[in-house]
Amino acid sequence: MMTTTATEIVSTPDDRSGEHDRVLPGEIDASCRWTVLALFVGALFWLVAASGLQALSSVKLLMPGLLAPWEFLTYGRLEGAVSCGLVFGFAIPALMALLTWIQCRLGGQSLAGSLGFWIFGSMWNLGVLGSVLGILAGDGSGLAWFELPLYGAAPMAAAYIVGAGVLLLNVKLRAVREMHVSQWFLLLAVIWFGWAFTVAVLLNQTLSSGLVHLLVGYWFKQQMFFMTLLPGALAVVFYVLPKVAEAPVRPRSLVLFAFWTFVFIGPWGGIPQSAPLPAWMVSVGVVASTLVLVPILATILTVYETLGGNCGSLRKTSEGSLVMGSVLALALFAVMNWVRNWSGVAGVVELSVFSKGMSLLLVLGVCGLGVLGGIHHVVPKLTHSQWLQPSWARIHGTASILSVAAVVAGLILAGMFQGLQSNKLGSTASEIAGAARPMLALSALGCLSYFLAQSALFGAVLWQSALACRACCVPCLVDWAKDQRVEKAEVGR
C-alpha cells in the first residue's frame, strides 16, 4: 500500500512489518556514501562533457564552417554524442544513485550489494565512453536519442541488469514495508527502462528493415522519456519536495491516479505526424501524446495541494528552487506538447529545431533540474557537511534554471521562426536560417552558461567528496600508524 508521509515512518514496538529493524539515517548515509558519490561524480563528468559538446554544436548552428576540417566534429555527430552523454552518461546513472539512496532512506535499511553498484558504474561508464567515441567516429545508429553502437550498448545492458538487480534487492530487503510515493515511481522507472533498453538493442541488431529501425527509435525514445526519465524525476521530486516544504504529499488518491495513467498512457506516444509510417500508428501517437496531459496535470495539482498553494516556501533552499523548476518545466512541456499536436502548428514546426527544444525541455528541464535538486539535497547528507558556500548553491540553482530556460526558449522560438519562414513561397535557405539566427544565439548563450554552471557543480562535488574522505580516512590512517608503532615497541621489548 502506498503512503505519502513526508518523513520516514517512526517505528513502534508493536509494529509487525519489521520496522523495528530500521537502521538510523546516519548509518544509512554511511553505507551509501562512497557508492552514491562515485556514481554522482561519473554522472556529473558526463554532464559537463555533454554540455560542452552541446555548446559547441549550438555555435556550429550559427557558424556552420567552424571546425569544418575536423570530420568527427560535424554537427550530426556532435548531436549524437550530446544525446548519449546527457541521457546515458548523466541522467541514468544519476537517477540510479538518487533512487538507491532514496530507497535506503525510505526502506530504513543500509545499502546491500554495494559491489554490484561499483560493477554497474564501471561497466556503464566504459560503455558510454565507447559509445560517445564510436558516435564521433561515425558508428552511430542514426536514430535520435538512441545513437548507441552495439559495442557500447551491449556492456551497458549487462551493467544495467546488475545495477537494477541490486536496487530491486534493496527494495525487497526494506525494513519499512509500506511503499512511499517515490518508491512507486522509482520501481516504474527502473524496471521499465531495463526491459525497453534491452528490447531496443536486440531489435536493432536482429531486424534489417530501415523503416522498422525508425519505428524502434521512436518507440524507445518514448519509453525512455516518458517511462524512465519522467517517473525517475517525479520520484526525486516527491521525496525532496515534502522534505523542503515540511508537508506530506497529498492527496493520495490523485497521486495514485497520476501513477496509473502514466503506466497506461505513457508508452503509446512518441510518433510525430511527419513520420513515414501507417496513418493509424501516427494517429495513436498523437492521441496518446495528447492524453498524457491528464497525468501531468494530476501531478502538478498534487504538488500544488502538497504546498498548500504556497510555492514561495521552496525558494528558501537551492534544492527547493531546482525541484520547483522541474515541476514548472513539466507544466510547460505538457502545454507545449499539447499545442504541438494541433494540425496547423504541427505543419509549421515539425521539421525544425522545435522538436529538439521540446526534447531538451524534458531532459534538461524536467529530469535535469529534478536530478540536480536531488544532488543538492543528498551530497551534504552523504558527506556530513554543508556546502562550503550556501549562497553558491543558490547561485548554481538559479543559473541552471535560467540556462535551461534560455536553451529551450531559443530552440522553440527558432523552430517557430524557421517553420513560418519556410512556409513562405520563394523562401531561400539563407532566409530561413537568418530568421532563426537571433534565437539560436540565445540558445548558444544558454548552453555556454549551463556548461559553466555544471562545471562548478562538478568541482564542488569533488571537493565535498575529498573533505569527506579526509574526515573518514585520515583518522583511520592515524589510528593504524599508532597501532603499528605500539606493535613495534612490544616486539622491541
ZAMARGU-4260 file (C-alpha; in steps of 0.2 Angstrom, whole numbers, plus 5000, padded with zeros to 4 digits):
<rodrens>
0) 5000/5000/5000 | 5006/5017/4996 | 5009/5030/5009 | 5013/5049/5006 | 5021/5054/5023
5) 5034/5067/5020 | 5046/5059/5033 | 5050/5041/5036 | 5039/5032/5047 | 5044/5031/5065
10) 5043/5013/5071 | 5034/5007/5087 | 5037/4991/5097 | 5021/4984/5091 | 5024/4986/5073
15) 5023/4969/5064 | 5030/4975/5047 | 5048/4973/5053 | 5051/4992/5056 | 5059/4988/5072
20) 5074/4983/5062 | 5075/5000/5055 | 5093/5007/5053 | 5097/5025/5058 | 5098/5038/5044
25) 5117/5041/5049 | 5121/5023/5046 | 5111/5023/5030 | 5121/5038/5023 | 5137/5029/5029
30) 5133/5013/5019 | 5128/5023/5004 | 5142/5037/5004 | 5156/5031/4993 | 5144/5021/4981
35) 5132/5035/4978 | 5146/5049/4977 | 5156/5039/4964 | 5140/5037/4953 | 5137/5056/4956
40) 5155/5060/4950 | 5154/5050/4935 | 5137/5057/4930 | 5142/5075/4933 | 5158/5071/4922
45) 5147/5066/4908 | 5135/5081/4911 | 5150/5093/4909 | 5157/5084/4894 | 5140/5083/4885
50) 5135/5101/4889 | 5152/5107/4882 | 5149/5097/4866 | 5131/5104/4866 | 5138/5122/4867
55) 5150/5118/4853 | 5136/5111/4842 | 5125/5126/4846 | 5139/5138/4840 | 5140/5127/4824
60) 5122/5131/4820 | 5127/5149/4819 | 5144/5146/4811 | 5142/5130/4800 | 5160/5132/4794
65) 5168/5131/4812 | 5180/5117/4813 | 5174/5110/4796 | 5190/5101/4793 | 5188/5090/4808
70) 5176/5076/4802 | 5172/5070/4820 | 5166/5087/4825 | 5152/5088/4812 | 5135/5094/4818
75) 5127/5077/4816 | 5140/5068/4826 | 5140/5081/4840 | 5122/5080/4842 | 5123/5061/4844
80) 5137/5062/4856 | 5127/5075/4866 | 5111/5065/4867 | 5121/5050/4873 | 5131/5060/4886
85) 5115/5068/4893 | 5104/5053/4894 | 5115/5038/4896 | 5130/5047/4904 | 5122/5058/4916
90) 5103/5055/4918 | 5103/5036/4920 | 5117/5034/4932 | 5112/5050/4942 | 5094/5043/4944
95) 5101/5026/4949 | 5112/5034/4963 | 5097/5045/4969 | 5085/5032/4969 | 5096/5020/4978
100) 5099/5032/4992 | 5080/5037/4992 | 5076/5018/4993 | 5088/5015/5008 | 5081/5030/5017
105) 5063/5026/5014 | 5066/5007/5017 | 5075/5010/5033 | 5090/4999/5029 | 5108/5000/5025
110) 5114/4998/5007 | 5115/4980/5002 | 5126/4974/4987 | 5136/4989/4985 | 5149/4979/4975
115) 5135/4977/4962 | 5134/4996/4960 | 5153/4998/4958 | 5152/4985/4944 | 5137/4994/4936
120) 5146/5011/4937 | 5162/5004/4930 | 5154/4994/4915 | 5141/5008/4912 | 5154/5022/4910
125) 5165/5011/4899 | 5150/5008/4888 | 5146/5026/4887 | 5164/5031/4883 | 5164/5018/4869
130) 5148/5024/4863 | 5152/5043/4863 | 5169/5039/4854 | 5160/5027/4842 | 5147/5041/4838
135) 5161/5054/4835 | 5170/5041/4823 | 5154/5039/4813 | 5147/5022/4820 | 5131/5029/4827
140) 5114/5021/4823 | 5107/5037/4816 | 5092/5036/4827 | 5088/5052/4838 | 5092/5049/4856
145) 5097/5031/4853 | 5114/5033/4843 | 5122/5019/4853 | 5133/5007/4843 | 5132/4989/4848
150) 5149/4988/4856 | 5144/5002/4868 | 5126/4996/4871 | 5130/4978/4875 | 5140/4981/4890
155) 5128/4995/4896 | 5114/4982/4895 | 5124/4970/4905 | 5129/4983/4918 | 5111/4989/4920
160) 5105/4972/4924 | 5117/4971/4938 | 5113/4988/4945 | 5094/4986/4943 | 5095/4969/4951
165) 5104/4976/4966 | 5092/4991/4968 | 5077/4979/4967 | 5086/4968/4980 | 5086/4983/4992
170) 5068/4986/4989 | 5064/4968/4994 | 5075/4969/5010 | 5067/4985/5016 | 5063/4986/5034
175) 5048/4998/5031 | 5036/4988/5021 | 5024/5002/5016 | 5028/5010/5000 | 5030/5028/4998
180) 5025/5038/4983 | 5043/5040/4977 | 5046/5021/4978 | 5031/5018/4966 | 5039/5029/4953
185) 5056/5023/4957 | 5051/5005/4953 | 5042/5011/4937 | 5057/5020/4930 | 5070/5006/4935
190) 5060/4991/4928 | 5053/4999/4913 | 5070/5006/4907 | 5078/4989/4909 | 5067/4979/4898
195) 5064/4994/4885 | 5083/4996/4883 | 5087/4978/4881 | 5072/4975/4868 | 5078/4990/4858
200) 5096/4984/4857 | 5090/4967/4852 | 5078/4973/4839 | 5091/4985/4831 | 5103/4970/4829
205) 5090/4957/4823 | 5079/4967/4811 | 5085/4973/4794 | 5071/4985/4788 | 5076/5003/4789
210) 5058/5008/4792 | 5057/4996/4807 | 5073/5003/4814 | 5065/5020/4813 | 5049/5014/4822
215) 5060/5006/4836 | 5069/5023/4838 | 5053/5032/4840 | 5047/5018/4852 | 5062/5018/4863
220) 5063/5037/4864 | 5045/5037/4871 | 5049/5024/4884 | 5065/5032/4889 | 5057/5050/4890
225) 5040/5046/4897 | 5043/5030/4906 | 5060/5032/4913 | 5066/5050/4915 | 5049/5057/4919
230) 5045/5044/4933 | 5063/5045/4939 | 5062/5064/4941 | 5045/5063/4949 | 5052/5050/4962
235) 5065/5063/4967 | 5053/5077/4967 | 5040/5068/4978 | 5054/5064/4990 | 5063/5081/4991
240) 5048/5092/4989 | 5040/5087/5006 | 5056/5087/5015 | 5059/5106/5010 | 5041/5111/5012
245) 5039/5101/5028 | 5022/5094/5022 | 5015/5077/5017 | 5012/5073/4999 | 4993/5074/4996
250) 4980/5069/4991 | 4984/5051/4990 | 4971/5047/4978 | 4977/5060/4965 | 4994/5053/4966
255) 4988/5035/4963 | 4978/5042/4948 | 4993/5050/4940 | 5004/5035/4943 | 4992/5023/4934
260) 4988/5034/4920 | 5006/5036/4916 | 5008/5017/4916 | 4993/5015/4904 | 4995/5031/4893
265) 5014/5035/4893 | 5020/5020/4882 | 5009/5024/4867 | 5015/5041/4861 | 5031/5047/4853
270) 5027/5046/4834 | 5027/5063/4825 | 5014/5067/4812 | 5028/5068/4799 | 5034/5050/4802
275) 5033/5039/4786 | 5023/5026/4795 | 5005/5020/4793 | 4992/5033/4797 | 4985/5023/4812
280) 5002/5022/4820 | 5003/5041/4819 | 4985/5044/4825 | 4989/5033/4840 | 5004/5043/4844
285) 4995/5059/4843 | 4981/5054/4853 | 4992/5047/4867 | 5003/5062/4867 | 4988/5072/4870
290) 4981/5061/4883 | 4997/5061/4893 | 4992/5079/4898 | 4980/5071/4910 | 4993/5063/4922
295) 5004/5078/4920 | 4990/5089/4926 | 4986/5077/4940 | 5005/5078/4946 | 5005/5097/4945
300) 4989/5098/4955 | 4997/5086/4968 | 5012/5097/4970 | 5001/5112/4972 | 4990/5104/4985
305) 5005/5097/4995 | 5012/5115/4996 | 4995/5122/5001 | 4997/5135/4987 | 5012/5142/4995
310) 5025/5139/4982 | 5036/5153/4989 | 5042/5141/5003 | 5053/5132/4991 | 5064/5147/4987
315) 5072/5146/5004 | 5084/5132/4998 | 5093/5128/4982 | 5086/5110/4980 | 5068/5118/4983
320) 5071/5130/4969 | 5078/5116/4957 | 5063/5104/4961 | 5051/5118/4958 | 5059/5122/4942
325) 5057/5104/4937 | 5039/5105/4941 | 5036/5121/4931 | 5046/5113/4916 | 5034/5099/4917
330) 5019/5110/4916 | 5027/5120/4901 | 5031/5103/4892 | 5013/5097/4895 | 5006/5113/4887
335) 5018/5114/4873 | 5016/5096/4869 | 4998/5098/4868 | 4999/5113/4856 | 5012/5104/4845
340) 4999/5091/4841 | 4987/5104/4833 | 4987/5101/4814 | 4991/5119/4810 | 5005/5120/4822
345) 5012/5103/4818 | 5014/5108/4799 | 5024/5123/4804 | 5036/5117/4817 | 5038/5098/4814
350) 5054/5099/4803 | 5063/5112/4813 | 5073/5113/4829 | 5057/5115/4839 | 5057/5096/4842
355) 5075/5097/4849 | 5069/5111/4860 | 5055/5100/4867 | 5066/5085/4870 | 5079/5096/4879
360) 5064/5103/4889 | 5061/5086/4896 | 5079/5080/4898 | 5087/5096/4905 | 5071/5104/4912
365) 5060/5091/4920 | 5073/5077/4923 | 5089/5088/4924 | 5083/5101/4936 | 5075/5087/4947
370) 5091/5077/4947 | 5101/5092/4951 | 5089/5096/4965 | 5092/5079/4972 | 5111/5081/4971
375) 5110/5097/4981 | 5099/5088/4994 | 5109/5072/4995 | 5128/5077/4994 | 5128/5087/5011
380) 5120/5072/5020 | 5132/5059/5012 | 5147/5070/5017 | 5141/5076/5034 | 5145/5094/5029
385) 5135/5108/5021 | 5141/5116/5005 | 5156/5127/5009 | 5146/5142/5002 | 5127/5140/5004
390) 5125/5156/4994 | 5135/5147/4980 | 5122/5133/4980 | 5108/5145/4977 | 5118/5154/4963
395) 5121/5137/4955 | 5102/5133/4956 | 5097/5150/4948 | 5110/5149/4935 | 5104/5131/4930
400) 5086/5136/4929 | 5090/5152/4919 | 5102/5142/4907 | 5089/5129/4903 | 5076/5142/4900
405) 5087/5151/4888 | 5092/5135/4879 | 5074/5128/4877 | 5066/5145/4873 | 5079/5149/4860
410) 5077/5132/4851 | 5057/5133/4852 | 5056/5151/4846 | 5069/5147/4832 | 5059/5132/4827
415) 5044/5143/4825 | 5053/5156/4815 | 5061/5143/4804 | 5044/5135/4801 | 5035/5151/4797
420) 5049/5157/4785 | 5050/5140/4776 | 5031/5140/4773 | 5033/5157/4763 | 5034/5154/4745
425) 5051/5158/4737 | 5060/5157/4754 | 5078/5153/4752 | 5089/5143/4764 | 5099/5158/4769
430) 5082/5167/4773 | 5076/5153/4784 | 5092/5152/4793 | 5093/5170/4795 | 5075/5171/4803
435) 5081/5159/4817 | 5098/5166/4820 | 5094/5178/4835 | 5085/5164/4844 | 5099/5151/4840
440) 5111/5164/4848 | 5101/5165/4864 | 5101/5146/4864 | 5120/5145/4862 | 5122/5158/4876
445) 5111/5147/4887 | 5122/5131/4883 | 5138/5140/4887 | 5131/5146/4904 | 5124/5129/4908
450) 5141/5121/4904 | 5150/5133/4916 | 5137/5130/4930 | 5138/5112/4929 | 5157/5113/4929
455) 5156/5122/4945 | 5144/5109/4952 | 5156/5095/4947 | 5171/5104/4956 | 5160/5107/4971
460) 5155/5088/4972 | 5173/5083/4970 | 5178/5095/4984 | 5165/5089/4996 | 5170/5071/4992
465) 5188/5075/4996 | 5183/5083/5013 | 5173/5068/5017 | 5187/5056/5013 | 5199/5066/5023
470) 5187/5066/5038 | 5185/5047/5036 | 5201/5041/5030 | 5214/5052/5040 | 5209/5046/5057
475) 5209/5028/5052 | 5227/5030/5045 | 5232/5039/5061 | 5225/5025/5072 | 5233/5012/5060
480) 5250/5021/5062 | 5248/5021/5081 | 5244/5003/5081 | 5260/4999/5071 | 5271/5009/5082
485) 5264/5000/5098 | 5267/4983/5089 | 5285/4988/5085 | 5288/4994/5103 | 5281/4977/5110
490) 5292/4967/5098 | 5307/4978/5103 | 5304/4974/5121
</rodrens>
